Amino acid sequence: MLSGPFQFMTGIGWRGRRGSISLHHLASANTRVDTRGETFLRVGYHG
């Protein structure tokens, strides 16, 4: 669970002719509460 009204997202990815892959991390911008955030792995196929 993310706490506070503000979050930030960082990410990295690659896109080729037929597919893509990216990794994103969403974290709370609240510096007073220690949160783990959420990490997303996205894989796509472009036909």
C-alpha positions as CSV (number, residue, x, y, z in Angstrom):
1,M,0.0,0.0,0.0
2,L,1.3,3.4,-0.9
3,S,0.9,6.2,1.7
4,G,0.5,9.9,1.0
5,P,-1.0,11.8,-1.8
6,F,2.1,11.8,-4.0
7,Q,4.0,9.0,-5.7
8,F,6.8,8.7,-8.3
9,M,7.6,6.1,-10.9
10,T,10.9,5.1,-12.4
11,G,11.3,2.7,-15.2
12,I,13.4,1.1,-17.9
13,G,12.5,-0.8,-21.0
14,W,13.2,-2.1,-24.5
15,R,11.1,-2.2,-27.6
16,G,11.9,-4.2,-30.7
17,R,10.0,-5.0,-33.9
18,R,7.8,-7.8,-32.4
19,G,7.9,-7.2,-28.7
20,S,8.7,-5.1,-25.7
21,I,9.7,-5.5,-22.0
22,S,9.8,-2.9,-19.3
23,L,10.3,-2.7,-15.6
24,H,8.7,0.0,-13.5
25,H,8.8,0.8,-9.8
26,L,6.1,3.0,-8.1
27,A,6.9,4.4,-4.7
28,S,5.5,6.8,-2.2
29,A,7.0,10.3,-2.1
30,N,6.4,10.4,1.6
31,T,9.8,10.5,3.3
32,R,8.4,10.1,6.8
33,V,6.9,6.6,6.3
34,D,9.0,3.6,5.0
35,T,7.1,1.9,2.2
36,R,8.2,-0.9,-0.1
37,G,6.3,0.4,-3.1
38,E,5.2,-1.7,-6.1
39,T,7.2,-3.1,-9.0
40,F,5.7,-4.0,-12.4
41,L,7.2,-6.2,-15.1
42,R,5.4,-5.6,-18.5
43,V,5.9,-7.8,-21.5
44,G,4.2,-7.1,-24.8
45,Y,3.9,-8.7,-28.2
46,H,3.4,-6.6,-31.3
47,G,2.0,-8.7,-34.1
